[in-house]
């Protein structure tokens, strides 16, 4: 008996065959991909670039700018000596309170500490008695001796360091604080040192605080003897503490007349503007001493192609522009002569002129394409 074959039993094979045939037909109908030509070699030094390549390289126009010849040196930041002031103890006594810690900023007249002193208590009482005697009498009956006593007692309080407002408040303020000698900041500045501690006994003349105005600081650097002939007073010094910050400027104020025997260098010192408080005492920084300024052609160092026999850049040739949107343009590998290199920029002495357009980023890729036999 013959076995009957159902259509449904061969359905999977039929579907598979149908799918394969359809795929083959669709593949035969597809168009081949269009080849995009990114560049074309014109000759051994010139290459024509498509708009796709132009959109992925950076370009710049050559200009002549003021170029500073500079000497780079390491140095240290320090406090300017004549911008510091010691706050001494003007009496013998005991420190009762301290209001600020070392490193904090104090404004002129701000309360730093209070001292209990028998000398101050006696001077205070003398002034209050003289002031009381003047107030109980009529102006006409006040003797010259009483006037002189009042002035002398007031002057004694001033010598002890009392500010005018503290003296005026003595008559009305009878609190315990008024019986303590206030120590106030003599100027705006940072407290770079603090010797005052609550409970300590101090003698006349003991330093309690040292205040420093850090709006100006010194940069001290080392110059080698062979460079000293190019260094003069008032030359500009530039410090850039961080890439995100603006440069800080100063000028040389001192050149040492002797050679340091340990380093065999000559010390120079520059007074730096520190109004933004970016330079900290004892900080080591790199300074650039500006020897002179002149006009020069500068280009980014990454625009140059360095080979074994020459240094070159890609310069635009023809009338098209290097700006995005151009259909194509040609660039030529042009030899250049370089000068000083600093801060990622290179001085060009010959080979290109102001107004020329060059490839500033992507030059190495173009150089590889120019030397490739299969674009």
C-alpha positions, 0 to 999 in steps of 0.5 A: 500500500502506497503511503500518502504524502501530505502537502503540509508535511513538505511545507518547511522545505518549500518555505526555505526554498522560497526564501533563498530564491527571494534573497537571491533576486533581491541581491541581484537587484541591489545597486553597487555602492558609490565610491567616495574619493576623499583625496587625490594626489596631484603630484609628489607635494600636492594633494586635493582634498574633498569636502568630507576631509575638509570638515575633519581638519583644522585650518588657520590663517598665518599672521604676524604677532608680537612674539616675546623672547623669554627665559624660563626659570623656576622660583619660589613665592615669598612675602614682601618684607616691607608689607608685613607688620608685627603686632606686639604686646604693649603691656605685661599681662595675661591673654584672656581671649583670642579671636582669630587663628593663624592664616585667617584674614583680618581687616584693619581695626579688627579685634584679634585678642584681649589682655588683662594687664595691671598697667592698662587698668591703672592707665584706664582708671587715671583717664576715667578720673581725669575725664570725670573731673573735667565733666563735673566742672564748668568749662571756665573753671577747668584748670590747665593742669586738669586739661593737661592731665586728661590729655596725658592720660588719653595719650598713655592709652593710645601708646598702649594700643587703644584705638580712638573708638575704644578710648571714647567707649571707656566712659560709657562701658563698664563691662568686664570687657572694657577692663581688658586691653583690646589688641586690634589688627594694624592693617588689612592682611593675613595672619601669617603667624600667631603666638597668642594663646589664651592663658599665656603670660606675655611681656612688653614687646613680645610678638603676638601676631604677624600680619602680611599684605599678600596683594604683592608678593616676591618671586625669587628665581635663579639665573645662570651666569651666562644669561645674566647679561640679558637680564635687567631691572624692570624687565617683565616676569609672567607667571601662569599658575594654572592653565585655567587662570589668567597670567600674573605679571610683575617686574624685576626689582632686585638682581643679586650682585653675587653668585650663590655658592651652592647653586652657582646661580644669581638670584633675581627678585620680582615684585608680582601682583597678587590681587587675586591671591593665587600665589601663596608664600613658599609655593614653587612656580615657573616664571617666564622672564620677558627679555624683549618683544618683536614681531614674528610669524607663529604657528601651532607646533602640531601643524609641522611635519618633521621628516629626516631632511626637512620641516614642512607645513601644508599650505593652501594653493589655488583660489579656494578657501580652507573654510568648511563648505568648499567642495575641494581644494589643494594643499601643498607640502611646503618646507619652512625654516623655524626659530624659537619654540615655546608654549606649543607655538613655533616661530617661522622664519621663512617658507610661509607669509602672513595671509597664507592658509595652512592646515593646523591640525590633521597634517600628519594624516594628510602627509600619510595620504600624500605618501600612500600609493593607493588613495 
